Amino acid sequence: MSGVKKNIKKEEDQDQDQDFDYRQKFYELMSKKIAEDGPTVSESPSANHSLRLYRRLVINFLIFTVILVAVVTYYSLMSLTIAVTPKTETLPGSFVFKVCGTTDCQSQGDWLKGAILKIEAEDEQDFPALSEEALTNNFSAQVRLINTTNNDQPLVKTTRLLSSDNKLFRLKEGVVVGSNSELKTSVYSDKTGPEMAIGPDKFTIPGLNTALQAKIYAQSDEPFTYASSGRNIIGQSDFDRAEKEIVSKLLDQAEGQSKHDLYDAVAFRSPSSTISAELVNNEIGDVADVFRLRAKNVIQAAYFTQADLEKSLKKKVSAGLPMGQNLVSFSQDGFKYEVLSYDEASDTASVKIDFSAQIALNNSDLIDRDKLVNLNQQQLEDYLKGEGELESFELMFSPGFIHRAPCSADKIKVEFN
């Protein structure tokens, strides 16, 4: 029995030795294989080159894609706006509108809704009396008639004497100037006034022939004198002047009282039939230095809105413009209003409107956007300066750092001021 156990023990030891040999042999074979093939984990040089090439292609593609997106975005956002002010021409004109004060009147056509009123104005004022009643009018003038010829020279009454500045005088009486002698006589002027009081002068006698005028002439040694005495009176011209002035003042007074809650424009009429003026405590012809005039006036006023007027006026003016022209604006200080007629019964008034309009060539005809495509800033400015119908212009690029027009006319916008 013990022998059997020993045999079994011996067999087990032999099996263990054999397993150890197998394991040792396996490890030896694996070590040899590893030494021959090298490490299996690392890549070969060929694989490394392919990987680097692949990475480079991917990076280049991504860069190209980014550039392409940037270019597409740039051209899609690129634009140019040109703000231009066209040259204008002034067109004066006038139209007549009917202003209606009734509630059923509408602002259309030649009718303007408004209000018809009367404004009563009264004033009195002092004015100077400038007319003069002449009581005396004295003109004194004497000359020496000189004859240097050997013959006597008769001169009839009213013989003309002409001064060096061409003022005309006449002899008061007929005389005979002896040969180689002279005589003193009086002269007068057809036109008497302060301007005829001239100083010493030499006079020709135009009635004589030219040869004798140098030998027979007149000479004054003292200045001619003019004296007039009179007194101021109230003349018709003084009254007319004062009436015109005070009526104008009444009209200004009415304009100062013309504000209306609903309407911001007003036209006036001051017919002579509604004016009354009278002297206070005086009459025409009275002697006075100052007189007082009292005046009353009933001024007719037609009220309307400026907006309604310009709306109707724009239609009328635009309809009358020739082809290719466009209404730009109205000059606000060019409007003048005047009531031509006034009908109190129908509550209407005819108002003449004088205006000044600014017109220009039609906007669409001024700039051809197709000619601006892809031009740089200098080329754009040269082109626009060559357009004779432009007063001024301004270029606005987007993006602002690219000063070139887009490649498409649709990206170019023209705005008119």
C-alpha distance (Angstrom), angle and dihedral (degrees) to the residues before:
residue distance angle dihedral
M1 . . .
S2 3.69 . .
G3 3.75 88.9 .
V4 3.71 92.0 57.5
K5 3.80 91.4 52.5
K6 3.72 91.0 52.1
N7 3.78 91.8 52.7
I8 3.82 91.2 50.7
K9 3.78 91.2 49.3
K10 3.73 91.3 50.0
E11 3.82 92.4 50.7
E12 3.82 91.2 51.0
D13 3.79 91.1 52.1
Q14 3.78 90.6 50.4
D15 3.85 91.4 52.0
Q16 3.80 91.4 51.1
D17 3.78 92.3 50.5
Q18 3.78 90.5 49.4
D19 3.88 92.3 51.6
F20 3.77 90.1 50.4
D21 3.78 90.7 52.8
Y22 3.77 91.8 50.8
R23 3.80 92.7 50.4
Q24 3.79 91.8 47.5
K25 3.77 91.0 49.7
F26 3.88 91.3 49.2
Y27 3.78 92.0 52.0
E28 3.75 91.6 47.4
L29 3.83 91.3 51.7
M30 3.83 91.8 47.9
S31 3.78 91.4 49.0
K32 3.77 91.0 51.4
K33 3.82 92.4 47.9
I34 3.75 91.8 49.9
A35 3.77 91.1 48.9
E36 3.82 90.7 52.2
D37 3.88 99.9 44.1
G38 3.78 98.4 35.3
P39 3.83 123.4 -139.3
T40 3.79 112.8 -25.4
V41 3.83 93.9 -156.0
S42 3.86 98.7 67.6
E43 3.86 123.1 76.0
S44 3.75 125.8 -117.9
P45 3.90 121.3 -110.3
S46 3.81 89.8 -109.5
A47 3.78 91.6 55.9
N48 3.80 91.2 48.6
H49 3.86 91.7 53.5
S50 3.81 92.6 50.0
L51 3.78 91.0 50.5
R52 3.81 93.0 50.9
L53 3.84 91.1 49.3
Y54 3.76 91.1 50.6
R55 3.77 92.3 50.5
R56 3.82 91.4 49.7
L57 3.81 91.7 52.0
V58 3.79 91.4 50.4
I59 3.83 92.6 49.4
N60 3.85 92.3 47.9
F61 3.78 90.6 49.5
L62 3.77 91.5 50.9
I63 3.84 91.4 48.9
F64 3.82 91.3 49.0
T65 3.77 90.6 48.7
V66 3.81 92.0 51.3
I67 3.83 91.7 48.7
L68 3.81 91.6 47.9
V69 3.80 91.8 50.5
A70 3.82 90.3 48.0
V71 3.83 92.4 50.6
V72 3.80 93.0 47.2
T73 3.80 90.6 47.5
Y74 3.82 91.7 47.9
Y75 3.79 94.6 51.6
S76 3.80 92.1 43.9
L77 3.83 91.5 52.7
M78 3.83 97.6 38.0
S79 3.84 112.8 108.7
L80 3.79 142.5 153.3
T81 3.79 127.5 -146.1
I82 3.80 118.6 -166.1
A83 3.80 116.1 -163.8
V84 3.79 107.8 -161.9
T85 3.78 134.6 -178.1
P86 3.80 110.9 -154.6
K87 3.78 121.7 -144.5
T88 3.78 111.0 -99.7
E89 3.77 133.7 -150.3
T90 3.79 123.9 -148.1
L91 3.79 114.7 -120.9
P92 3.83 115.2 -171.3
G93 3.76 118.8 -161.8
S94 3.77 147.3 141.0
F95 3.79 138.6 -137.5
V96 3.79 134.5 -175.4
F97 3.81 118.5 -127.8
K98 3.77 130.9 -175.0
V99 3.79 114.3 -127.3
C100 3.78 111.8 -153.3
G101 3.77 123.5 -161.9
T102 3.82 98.1 -172.6
T103 3.79 120.5 106.0
D104 3.83 95.2 -122.0
C105 3.83 93.5 56.0
Q106 3.81 114.9 109.0
S107 3.81 127.3 -159.4
Q108 3.77 99.6 -110.7
G109 3.79 137.8 121.1
D110 3.77 110.8 -14.6
W111 3.82 92.7 -16.5
L112 3.79 126.3 94.4
K113 3.79 123.8 -167.8
G114 3.77 109.7 -126.5
A115 3.78 146.8 116.4
I116 3.82 130.7 -78.9
L117 3.80 115.3 -149.8
K118 3.79 142.1 162.8
I119 3.78 121.5 -133.6
E120 3.80 118.7 -160.3
A121 3.80 115.9 -151.8
E122 3.81 130.9 -179.4
D123 3.81 134.0 179.0
E124 3.79 142.5 152.8
Q125 3.79 128.6 -153.6
D126 3.81 142.9 173.1
F127 3.81 120.0 -111.3
P128 3.83 132.8 -176.0
A129 3.81 119.1 -107.3
L130 3.80 104.0 -129.0
S131 3.79 100.4 172.3
E132 3.80 115.4 105.0
E133 3.74 129.9 -150.5
A134 3.83 105.8 -149.0
L135 3.80 113.0 -139.1
T136 3.81 98.6 172.0
N137 3.79 133.2 11.4
N138 3.81 115.0 -173.1
F139 3.82 125.6 -178.1
S140 3.81 119.7 177.0
A141 3.81 123.9 -174.1
Q142 3.84 134.8 151.9
V143 3.80 131.9 -178.0
R144 3.80 138.4 -175.8
L145 3.79 113.9 -120.7
I146 3.81 108.4 -146.4
N147 3.84 125.1 -161.7
T148 3.82 116.3 -173.3
T149 3.81 95.4 173.3
N150 3.83 127.8 96.7
N151 3.81 91.6 -116.4
D152 3.78 132.3 75.4
Q153 3.81 114.0 -109.4
P154 3.82 120.0 -149.3
L155 3.84 116.4 -155.2
V156 3.80 120.3 -168.5
K157 3.79 127.3 -138.8
T158 3.88 112.9 -78.6
T159 3.82 91.4 25.7
R160 3.81 106.1 164.2
L161 3.80 123.0 -113.3
L162 3.82 117.8 -168.9
S163 3.82 120.6 -156.0
S164 3.81 123.8 -143.6
D165 3.85 89.7 -98.7
N166 3.84 91.9 48.7
K167 3.81 98.9 -103.2
L168 3.80 111.3 151.8
F169 3.82 124.7 -131.8
R170 3.82 132.6 169.2
L171 3.84 137.5 -147.8
K172 3.77 112.7 -103.8
E173 3.85 91.5 -146.7
G174 3.78 139.4 12.5
V175 3.84 117.5 -93.9
V176 3.80 141.5 174.7
V177 3.79 116.0 -132.8
G178 3.80 109.5 -152.5
S179 3.79 122.5 -132.6
N180 3.80 113.8 -80.8
S181 3.80 91.1 0.9
E182 3.75 143.4 94.5
L183 3.80 139.4 -142.4
K184 3.81 136.5 -164.9
T185 3.81 120.8 -122.2
S186 3.82 141.8 159.9
V187 3.78 126.7 -102.2
Y188 3.81 134.9 -169.8
S189 3.80 137.7 -165.1
D190 3.79 130.0 -124.2
K191 3.78 87.1 -140.5
T192 3.77 111.4 51.3
G193 3.76 119.7 -165.0
P194 3.79 143.5 107.6
E195 3.81 91.5 -77.7
M196 3.84 90.3 65.5
A197 3.82 92.3 59.9
I198 3.82 93.8 97.3
G199 3.80 128.7 169.7
P200 3.84 127.5 -111.1
D201 3.79 109.7 -48.4
K202 3.81 146.6 156.6
F203 3.82 118.2 -106.7
T204 3.77 131.2 -157.2
I205 3.80 123.7 -147.6
P206 3.84 103.9 -132.9
G207 3.81 91.7 -170.7
L208 3.82 90.6 70.7
N209 3.77 122.4 78.4
T210 3.76 116.4 -94.6
A211 3.80 95.0 -103.2
L212 3.83 92.7 55.0
Q213 3.84 95.1 44.1
A214 3.81 90.4 75.8
K215 3.82 92.1 50.3
I216 3.81 101.5 38.1
Y217 3.83 114.8 46.5
A218 3.82 143.9 127.6
Q219 3.79 132.2 -107.5
S220 3.83 129.5 -165.3
D221 3.79 118.4 -151.6
E222 3.83 99.0 -176.6
P223 3.82 130.7 44.2
F224 3.81 116.6 -96.6
T225 3.81 112.1 -112.5
Y226 3.80 132.3 -142.7
A227 3.79 124.9 -169.4
S228 3.79 129.5 175.8
S229 3.76 131.9 174.7
G230 3.81 124.9 -169.3
R231 3.76 145.9 129.6
N232 3.80 135.8 -112.5
I233 3.79 118.9 -102.3
I234 3.81 134.9 178.6
G235 3.78 103.4 -101.9
Q236 3.80 129.8 -171.3
S237 3.80 89.4 -109.2
D238 3.82 88.8 56.4
F239 3.80 90.7 52.5
D240 3.81 93.8 47.0
R241 3.78 92.1 48.4
A242 3.81 92.5 48.6
E243 3.80 92.5 46.9
K244 3.81 92.4 52.1
E245 3.79 91.3 49.2
I246 3.78 96.5 47.8
V247 3.82 93.3 45.1
S248 3.79 89.1 54.0
K249 3.79 88.3 50.6
L250 3.80 90.5 51.6
L251 3.79 89.9 52.5
D252 3.81 90.3 51.6
Q253 3.78 88.0 48.7
A254 3.81 90.6 53.0
E255 3.80 91.4 49.2
G256 3.78 88.6 53.6
Q257 3.82 89.2 55.1
S258 3.81 95.0 43.5
K259 3.80 102.2 97.1
H260 3.80 114.0 130.0
D261 3.81 128.8 -167.1
L262 3.82 94.2 -135.6
Y263 3.80 105.6 29.9
D264 3.80 131.7 53.7
A265 3.83 100.9 -169.1
V266 3.78 129.8 61.6
A267 3.79 138.3 -179.6
F268 3.81 124.8 -158.7
R269 3.76 139.2 -153.7
S270 3.76 125.8 -167.3
P271 3.82 106.7 -174.7
S272 3.78 117.7 -166.8
S273 3.79 89.8 -125.6
T274 3.81 90.5 68.5
I275 3.81 95.2 48.7
S276 3.79 121.6 96.2
A277 3.79 122.4 179.8
E278 3.81 130.2 173.0
L279 3.79 139.7 172.3
V280 3.78 115.9 -109.6
N281 3.87 112.0 -134.0
N282 3.84 92.9 -18.3
E283 3.78 143.3 78.6
I284 3.78 135.2 -151.2
G285 3.82 108.8 -78.5
D286 3.81 96.2 27.9
V287 3.79 116.3 138.1
A288 3.80 106.2 -113.2
D289 3.76 142.4 131.1
V290 3.83 94.3 -147.4
F291 3.79 133.0 23.6
R292 3.80 134.6 -174.3
L293 3.78 123.2 -128.8
R294 3.80 125.9 -164.2
A295 3.82 119.5 -160.7
K296 3.79 137.4 -178.4
N297 3.77 128.9 -170.0
V298 3.78 138.0 -179.2
I299 3.81 106.3 -148.4
Q300 3.78 120.4 -159.9
A301 3.82 114.9 -139.8
A302 3.80 131.1 -169.9
Y303 3.82 116.4 -164.3
F304 3.82 126.5 -160.7
T305 3.80 139.7 145.7
Q306 3.78 123.1 -89.1
A307 3.81 90.4 -138.6
D308 3.83 93.1 57.1
L309 3.78 90.5 46.3
E310 3.81 94.7 50.9
K311 3.81 91.7 45.2
S312 3.82 92.1 54.5
L313 3.78 92.9 38.2
K314 3.81 91.9 51.6
K315 3.80 91.3 56.4
K316 3.80 92.9 49.0
V317 3.80 94.9 45.7
S318 3.82 94.5 44.3
A319 3.80 91.4 49.6
G320 3.80 90.1 54.8
L321 3.81 97.8 48.3
P322 3.81 118.7 105.2
M323 3.80 120.4 -112.3
G324 3.79 114.1 -74.4
Q325 3.81 95.5 27.6
N326 3.76 126.2 106.3
L327 3.82 133.6 -163.7
V328 3.81 109.1 -117.9
S329 3.80 104.5 177.3
F330 3.79 147.0 -44.8
S331 3.78 122.5 -104.1
Q332 3.79 103.8 -117.2
D333 3.79 93.3 -151.6
G334 3.81 90.2 48.6
F335 3.81 95.6 72.3
K336 3.79 118.1 106.3
Y337 3.78 124.0 175.3
E338 3.79 130.3 -159.8
V339 3.79 130.5 173.3
L340 3.81 107.4 -131.4
S341 3.79 98.3 -179.2
Y342 3.76 137.0 5.7
D343 3.79 126.8 -155.7
E344 3.76 111.4 -171.8
A345 3.80 93.6 -179.4
S346 3.82 94.9 58.6
D347 3.81 93.4 32.0
T348 3.79 92.3 -125.4
A349 3.78 137.6 121.7
S350 3.80 134.7 -168.7
V351 3.80 110.7 -129.8
K352 3.79 125.4 -167.1
I353 3.79 112.6 -145.3
D354 3.80 118.0 -158.7
F355 3.80 111.9 -166.3
S356 3.79 143.7 169.9
A357 3.81 116.4 -140.7
Q358 3.79 130.1 -168.2
I359 3.80 113.8 -138.6
A360 3.81 132.7 -178.3
L361 3.77 139.6 176.4
N362 3.78 114.9 -73.7
N363 3.82 108.1 -78.3
S364 3.79 94.9 -130.1
D365 3.80 91.5 58.5
L366 3.80 97.4 52.5
I367 3.83 104.1 73.6
D368 3.82 129.9 30.6
R369 3.82 104.0 -152.3
D370 3.81 92.6 -165.1
K371 3.81 88.7 67.5
L372 3.81 91.2 56.4
V373 3.82 97.7 57.0
N374 3.85 114.1 128.0
L375 3.83 94.2 -8.1
N376 3.80 118.3 144.9
Q377 3.79 121.7 -125.1
Q378 3.81 95.9 -92.7
Q379 3.79 91.8 49.1
L380 3.79 90.4 48.5
E381 3.81 92.1 51.0
D382 3.82 92.4 47.4
Y383 3.78 91.0 50.8
L384 3.80 95.0 47.6
K385 3.82 93.1 45.1
G386 3.78 87.6 55.4
E387 3.79 90.8 59.4
G388 3.80 101.8 94.7
E389 3.79 94.1 -161.6
L390 3.82 95.3 64.4
E391 3.79 120.9 95.0
S392 3.82 93.9 -171.8
F393 3.82 142.1 -25.4
E394 3.81 141.5 -162.0
L395 3.83 127.3 -153.0
M396 3.82 118.5 -144.8
F397 3.81 114.1 -173.4
S398 3.79 126.1 -164.9
P399 3.00 118.1 -129.9
G400 3.77 86.7 33.8
F401 3.81 96.2 -141.6
I402 3.84 93.7 60.4
H403 3.82 108.8 76.2
R404 3.78 97.4 -169.4
A405 3.77 134.1 99.4
P406 3.82 118.1 -108.7
C407 3.81 121.0 -99.0
S408 3.79 90.9 -115.7
A409 3.80 127.3 62.8
D410 3.82 88.3 -143.1
K411 3.81 88.1 68.9
I412 3.81 91.8 56.8
K413 3.81 115.4 87.0
V414 3.80 123.7 -169.8
E415 3.82 118.3 -157.8
F416 3.80 121.8 -170.5
N417 3.78 121.4 -147.8
